Amino acid sequence: MDTKLREAYSVDKFRASGHRIIDLLADHLQQGLSGNQHGALPWRSPESAMQEWTDFAQTSPDIGTFFQRVLAGSVCISDPRYMGHQVCLPAPDAMLAGLLVDYLNNGSGVYEMGMAGTAMEQFVIRQTAKLFAWNDAADGFLTSGGTLANLTALLAARSAKSSNNDWKNGTCKSLSVLVSDQAHYSVDRAARIMGWGEAGITRVPTGANFRMRVDLLPEIFRNSRSEGREIIAVVGCAGTTSTGSFDDLPGIAEFCAANNLWFHVDGAHGAAVAFSRRHRSLVDGIAMADSVTIDFHKMLMTPVLCSALLFRNGQDSFRTFQLEADYLFGEKQSPQADCAARYDLAKRTFECTKAMMSAKIYSLMAIHGLPLLEAQVDHLHNLANVFAKLIANRPGFQLAMQPQSNIVCFRYVANATNGWLMNSQGCHEDAISALTLKVRQALTQEGKHYIVQTKLRGQVWLRCVLTNPFTTSAEMESLLDAIQQLANKAMLADKQ
Ligand SMILES: Cc1ncc(COP(=O)(O)O)c(C=O)c1O
């Protein structure tokens, strides 16, 4: 064997590097949690990052140096000043399960290659389905992200409700789904991927708190049909991406039942509340959904990617892909082999080689139990409320809405007292948006705090996702101080 090959697989080196690396990661985690990093976001321009990583490859680093360099150049989610995107700080046991998954490299597409992974996946699906108050008929699978889960759900919806056999004949009708104007772009993307074009999404306006105007559904449905579109489904948002708002799921369920439509809930962000007795009522009505997307890698302490697509009627989960792959699923064999083949997950998922992602969430459910996930959901919701209170009590700041989830949208409108951005008629919206963009950009380059921005009704707002349970009001206050300072500096610069 080539010496390079032998060296790459050296067990002794693996053991030594592994010990070193776990120490390194544990130290980094400790520093991150205590906020001792330089900041949550070590900003680099794309040009300098490309150059740095090209140059670094020339140095033939050892694995320890490589890890250190990647850690130093990456967003530190364990830093309590991280309040950026929806991904979570994974629980250490789930991170270690990720290492196990990569070590085993067993796929979970076909049962015989993924016995442990498939069984763990079934366990996770059953536990979650019970929280939706579904019975044993429910089923589902894990898949690589909420985007793919939403597309898979809509493929199942098409198979169940379209008047044409689209899988066989191709799409020849103008199909569409009803969805709120706040829905994640993956729903729009799914419709376009299925060949429905722009009209594949029929937007339902949102009202107070960015929730779908369910009262408008009948009229929009009628109009769409008279314009020649065949509506097959309604997608309800259980936690919109921008504001974490929950649609009126019972209202949508009733409308779907009355009109023979598929009811999909995009709960990628917020279906996690089903794990919390305190917050579960936000997804009242989910029991009537035909399918639900939920991301464990958002509020539920699991590393990316780990999403589930669940079906109230498990048979529906076989509707999506009606294809044969003989080398995978084979001919009829013995009764035992045929029974095992019923568990071949790739029959139902997009993935062919499917990562054993179940280990990441199963580890938490088995080692810590569901109360851990409940505690996390409760804690993050509480943090969002604490933050919202701080914002509401600060002169010059404005909340987009009282948070329903762990997402808080707000902005600095200067004020009432110095009148820079407000006049007697109210806000100068465009000036506030311009200022908000500047502040977010300055914060990013400063790198201490990491937050993002979103657009609500055409205006720019700051958006924080309280995803790190170690964030306290001290970091929230320091963020608001920083925003205020940066905004005042930007306004002064504009005046000069
Ligand atoms: C409501 C909603 N749906 C779907 C998605 C897509 O999920 P993923 O990033 O796991 O593909 C997101 C992600 O932000 C989301 O917030």
The ligand as an SDF file (V2000), in Angstrom:
LIG
                    3D

 16 16  0  0  0  0  0  0  0  0999 V2000
  -40.2190   28.6250    8.0260 C   0  0  0  0  0  0  0  0  0  0  0  0
  -39.0450   27.9940    7.3350 C   0  0  0  0  0  0  0  0  0  0  0  0
  -39.2630   27.0370    6.4380 N   0  0  0  0  0  0  0  0  0  0  0  0
  -38.2500   26.4160    5.8020 C   0  0  0  0  0  0  0  0  0  0  0  0
  -36.9520   26.7850    6.0410 C   0  0  0  0  0  0  0  0  0  0  0  0
  -35.8460   26.0850    5.3160 C   0  0  0  0  0  0  0  0  0  0  0  0
  -35.1980   25.2200    6.1790 O   0  0  0  0  0  0  0  0  0  0  0  0
  -33.7100   24.6930    5.9130 P   0  0  0  0  0  0  0  0  0  0  0  0
  -32.8270   25.8710    6.0960 O   0  0  0  0  0  0  0  0  0  0  0  0
  -33.5400   23.6360    6.9340 O   0  0  0  0  0  0  0  0  0  0  0  0
  -33.6750   24.1660    4.5150 O   0  0  0  0  0  0  0  0  0  0  0  0
  -36.6750   27.7890    6.9670 C   0  0  0  0  0  0  0  0  0  0  0  0
  -35.2870   28.1990    7.2260 C   0  0  0  0  0  0  0  0  0  0  0  0
  -34.9730   29.2590    7.5930 O   0  0  0  0  0  0  0  0  0  0  0  0
  -37.7530   28.4030    7.6460 C   0  0  0  0  0  0  0  0  0  0  0  0
  -37.5670   29.3740    8.5320 O   0  0  0  0  0  0  0  0  0  0  0  0
  1  2  1  0
  2  3  1  0
  2 15  2  0
  3  4  2  0
  4  5  1  0
  5  6  1  0
  5 12  2  0
  6  7  1  0
  7  8  1  0
  8  9  2  0
  8 10  1  0
  8 11  1  0
 12 13  1  0
 12 15  1  0
 13 14  2  0
 15 16  1  0
M  END
$$$$
